Amino acid sequence: MMVEQSLLDLIAIQMKCEYLSDLRFLSMEQRRYLAQKLNRLTPRKEDMQDWNDALNYLTGAPMEATAKAAKERLVYLLSQSGDTGLENKTKKEERE
């Protein structure tokens, strides 16, 4: 019996994370490496939810209309050296 894994689960395995939640604490170097890996993938229409889940979970960005758009936005945000919004939210929550 073959079990399908979500894109987030596969990313966690690729990044050698013990827990899925560890993905939220990747260094900038790790995020860029992940962006390079993800950029090589070709998203299928039926994977739109997986790509949007990854986009939202890793960057806090809202959903996109297509899997391709979600992949492109995710790769772009992971490649950036600035904040993606998730870090700002976390820092704000720590101050409260």
CORVENJO-V164845 format. One record per residue. N is the residue number from 0. RES is the residue in one letter. SS is DSSP state (A for helix, B for strand, O for the rest). BURIAL is + if it has 16 or more other ideal C-beta (glycine too) atoms within 10 Angstrom, else -. Layout:
N RES SS BURIAL
N RES SS BURIAL
//
This chain:
0 M O -
1 M O -
2 V O -
3 E O -
4 Q O -
5 S O -
6 L A +
7 L A +
8 D A -
9 L A -
10 I A +
11 A A +
12 I A -
13 Q A -
14 M O -
15 K O -
16 C O +
17 E O -
18 Y O -
19 L A -
20 S A -
21 D A -
22 L A +
23 R A -
24 F A -
25 L O +
26 S O -
27 M A -
28 E A -
29 Q A -
30 R A +
31 R A -
32 Y A -
33 L A +
34 A A +
35 Q A -
36 K A -
37 L A +
38 N A -
39 R O -
40 L O -
41 T O -
42 P O +
43 R O -
44 K A -
45 E A -
46 D A +
47 M A +
48 Q A -
49 D A +
50 W A +
51 N A +
52 D A +
53 A A +
54 L A +
55 N A +
56 Y A +
57 L A +
58 T A +
59 G O +
60 A O +
61 P O -
62 M O -
63 E O +
64 A O -
65 T O -
66 A A +
67 K A +
68 A A +
69 A A +
70 K A +
71 E A +
72 R A +
73 L A +
74 V A +
75 Y A -
76 L A +
77 L A +
78 S A -
79 Q O -
80 S O -
81 G O -
82 D O -
83 T O +
84 G O -
85 L A +
86 E A -
87 N A -
88 K A -
89 T A -
90 K A -
91 K A -
92 E A -
93 E A -
94 R A -
95 E O -
//
